[in-house]
């Protein structure tokens, strides 16, 4: 009986050492690539849950899923039409569920553990929208929304970054990460779209990219 109890305890301890879990969230800075019309970065946020498989001393496998905001801001406009002064900018809001599997490579061991990580990322678009600053015309907003209507539902990319894990108490650590997530395939099915008084001519390969800065806790 004693041997059986020790065996169960050892198994539980091993499981705790091999698997760890956590929560993290933070700021996103996103934009698009390969548009001839100038676009700018916009801010959003991210929130993830993750699990690490720590079967190796220097390498672990991290699986994470969560919510992340992508999109872009148009170049600021300032013009007159029909004696009305239009000014401001438009924001394209793209909301995704992001699922990624990354290899995490520890650079040092100890209470403070810096690491690098990289792996594939799958994005599933759950919603989109358009917001405006200034007094954008309703037609400009509608034109930008028409662009979002041709965004593919799924995106596939790669996520890579750096982080640090700081052990504060037994089996609990603070984590700080910066990740760069870029699409590997085109995200938009729109070779030509009109936006207000401008025309956006796209290449065949429009991609989202986002810089994620996050902090969290690992158990």
N, C-alpha and C positions, 0 to 999 in steps of 0.2 A: 504493500500500500504506500509506504514511504517512497519507494523507488518510482511508483506510478505518479505520485504527486510532484516529485522533483522533475520528472519527465515533462509533465504538463506545464510546470512553471518555466522550465527551460525553453519549451516551445513558444510560450507567450512572449518571453523576453526576446527570443530570436526574431519573432514576428515584429515586435516593436522596433527592433534595431534595423530590420531590413526595410520596413515600410514607414514612411513619414507623410504627414498630411499638412495642408495649410490653406490660408486665405491671403489674398493680396489685391491691391487696387491702387489706382493713381490717375495720372494725367496722360492724355494722348495729344500728339501733335501730328496732324495728317494732311496729305495733299495728293494730287494725281500727277502722273508722269506722262510724257509724250503728247501733250496738247499744244497746238501751235498758239492758241490764245492763252495769255498769261493767267495762271491761277496761283493762289496763295494758300498758305497753311491755315488750318483752323484747329481749335482746341476741342477736346472732348474728354471722356474718362473711360476707364476700364475697371473691371472687377472680375476676379478669377478664384476658382478653387483648384487645388492641385494635389497630386500624390507623387511621391518620389520612391523609386525602387532602388534601395541602396545595397545591392548585392556585391559591389566592388569597392575597394578602398578609395580609389581616386575617381571613379566614374559612377554615375547614377543615371537612371532613366526617369525623366519627369514628364508626367501626363497632366495637362491642364485644360480646363474648359471654362468659359465665362463670356461676359458681355464686353464688347469693345466698339467704340464709335470711330468711324472713318468719315471721309468726305473731303471737301475743299471749300475755299472761299474764292469768289470771282474777283477779278481786278476791280478796284473801285471805279465807279462811273460818275461822271459829272457833265451833264449836257442839258440843252433846252430843246423841247419839242412841243409845238402848238402853244408857245409862250409859257410852258410849264418847266420849271427847273427840277430835273431829276438828279439825285445824288445818293451815294451810299454804296452798298455791296450786297451780294447774295451769298448765302451759305447753303451748301449741299450737305444734308445730313444723311449718313448711311450707318445703320445700326446692325451689328453682326453678333451671332454666337460664334466664338472662335474656339477651335479644338486643335491642340498641337501636341506633338510628342518630340521631346528634345533629349539629346545627350548632354549631360551636365558634367563638366570636367573640373575637378577641384584642383586649384593651384597650390594650396597649402592645407595642412591639417592643424586643428587646434580649436580654440574658442572663437577665433575670427577666421572664417574660411572664404576667401575669394574664389570665384569660379567663372567659367565661360560656358555658354550653352548655345546649341543650334539644333534645328530640326524642321520638319515640314509642318505646315499650318493649313487647316481647312476653315474657311469662313462661310457661314450660312446666313444670308441676309434675312432679317426678320422685319425690318421696317425702313422707310426712308421719308424724307421731308425736306422742305425748303423754308428758310427763314431769311429775313431781310433787315438791313439797317438802312437808315435814311428814309427816303420816300420812293422806293422802287415801285414801278408800275405793275399792276396786276398781270399784264401780259408778260413782263420779264420773269415774274415768279412762276407763271404757268409754263413758260418755255424751259426754265431750269428743271421744273418738275417733270417735263416730258423727257428730259435727258435721264433723270433718275428712273423713269419707267422702263428704260432699256438696259438697266444694270442687270447683269446675270445674277441669278439667285445664289449661286455658289462661287466662291473664289478659292484658288489654291496658291499658296506661296511658301516662303521660307521665313522663319523667325530665328534671329540670332541676337545674342546679347551678353552682357556681363552682370555680375551680381556679387553680393557679399552676404554671408550668413554669420550672425553674431549670437553666440550662445549666451543667454542671460540666466537661465536656471536649467536644471536637469530636464531634458526632453522638451525644451521650449527655446526657440531662437527667433530673433528678428531678422528679416531679410529685406534687402534693398536691391532693386534690379532696374536696368535699362535695356530694353529690347527694341530691335528694328525689324519690322514686319513688312515685307514687300511681296506683291503678287508676282507670280511667275507666268501667269497667263492673263490675257486681256480680260478686263472686268466689265467693259461696255460693248454693246452691240449697236454702235451708232457712228457710221463713217462721216455723217454730216448732220449738224444740228444748228438751228438758228436760236440765238439768245439775244432778245431785244433788238438793238440796231446793229449788233455784231453777228458775225457767223463764225462758229467754231469748226475748223476743219481738223478732224482727228486722223491720226495714223490708224493702222489696223490693230494696234497693240497698246491700249490704254490701261494703265495699272494704278491701283491704289498703293500708297505706302504710308506707314504710320510709325512714329517713335513713341514707345510706351515707357513711362517712368513710373515705377510702382514701389510700394512698401507693403510689408505684411508680416504675418507670424506663421511659424512652422512648429508643428508638434511631433 
